[in-house]
Amino acid sequence: MAGNDTAWQELIRLTSGRLRRIAAANLRERHWVEDVLQETYYKVFRSLNRLRDRERFYPWMVRILVNECRMLERKLQRERRASTGDGSDLHNLPVREQERGMEELRGVLTGLLDELPSGLRDRAVLEDEELLNMCLTGGDSLA
């Protein structure tokens, strides 16, 4: 938060693998993952001074990432519709692939929760129930 470049690089090193997996699970077109990660880190960096509860940093960052994925998906869908004229030729993933992506996301989130100390895990589950439910069930409660 003080603008330490070394700390920022360490943050990226520690979080990029997990965020990359979450982004891949949320995007239909995997080649957009790096762009979404870059935009997420940019928004996190730009908004750090507005983060009130430092203990909720990672869930906050995941929320930014998921929102970036959704915004990109909406943008790509609008572009596809515009290019086909009526949207009839959308390149949607089959339902099975979407389910596999959600299953992968559930696994990542469950693994992350399991890594937390029990008190912190309980707090994360209670305080971020909406985010966790959205991620674990595939709902759109944060859209």
Residue pairs with C-beta under 8 A, 6 or more apart in sequence:
1 48
1 49
1 51
8 45
12 41
15 58
15 61
16 37
18 108
18 112
19 37
19 40
19 61
19 62
19 65
20 33
20 37
21 104
21 105
21 108
22 62
22 65
22 66
22 105
22 108
22 109
23 32
23 33
23 36
23 37
23 40
23 65
23 68
23 69
24 30
24 33
24 101
24 104
25 101
25 102
25 104
25 105
25 108
26 65
26 66
26 69
26 70
26 73
26 101
26 105
27 33
27 36
27 69
27 72
27 73
28 73
28 76
28 91
28 92
28 93
29 76
32 72
32 76
35 72
36 65
36 68
36 69
36 72
37 65
39 68
40 61
40 64
40 65
40 68
43 64
43 68
44 61
44 64
47 64
51 57
51 60
55 120
55 123
56 127
56 128
58 112
59 124
59 128
59 131
62 131
62 135
63 131
63 142
66 134
66 135
66 142
67 142
70 143
77 87
77 90
80 87
80 89
80 90
80 91
81 87
81 90
84 90
93 101
102 138
105 135
106 135
106 136
109 132
109 135
109 136
110 136
113 121
113 124
113 125
113 132
114 121
116 124
124 132
125 132
130 141
130 142
131 142
133 139
133 141
134 140
134 141
134 142
